Amino acid sequence: MVHPTQASGTRPLLIVDDDATFVRVLSRALTSRGFEVLTASHADEARALARRHQPRHCVLDLKLGDENGLRLIPELHELVPDMRILLLTGYASIATAVEAIKRGAHDYLSKPVDADAVVRALLDGDNPHHGDDDVVDAPEAPLALRRLEWEHIQRVLTECDGNISETARRLGMHRRTLQRKLSKHPVRERPESEA
């Protein structure tokens, strides 16, 4: 296996997440795997670090306090066109994954995630056998009604650039009802086995 620092040269990896504990744990794990790690807790700091250090890889959280990580993806690509961006979120949905890829993310993982999965996602994409068709696999079985609702809400939320009030208006529901639905984790179709 190629050592990560050999794969990325001397350019660092940028972690953008407002969860200090998660950043500390992931930074330590990625450093032990050979990455030089920079961290940012908000979009302005991420832009400044990207401009200054030209990182080869970025691990970006979808929710950065009041900011939306999806909006930051094209901005980071303007600053560092060859940056590989991995989007992480605790609220996974097909709509968000598709939107992340459209905006320029190279991969998408749901939290909780371990460092080995992050490294695989960041370095696997460097292999030429991956194509655009591999981005999002369609589910084999029909989605449960609650899961379909979750997917629909996420799609509309993405269309509204994360604006809760506008999303609630378009969905025809009260803002508090929408916030309550968003605070719940998505419905899982089947138990995930540990790989």
JOSUL-V12525 format. One record per helix or strand of 2 or more residues. SS is the DSSP state (H for helix, E for strand). FROM is the first residue (numbers start at 1). TO is the last residue. If there is no record, write none. Layout:
[[SS & FROM & TO] [SS & FROM & TO]]
//
This chain:
[[H & 4 & 8] [E & 13 & 16] [H & 20 & 32] [E & 37 & 40] [H & 43 & 53] [E & 57 & 61] [E & 63 & 64] [E & 67 & 68] [H & 69 & 79] [E & 84 & 89] [H & 94 & 103] [E & 107 & 110] [H & 115 & 124] [H & 132 & 134] [H & 145 & 159] [H & 164 & 171] [H & 175 & 183]]
//
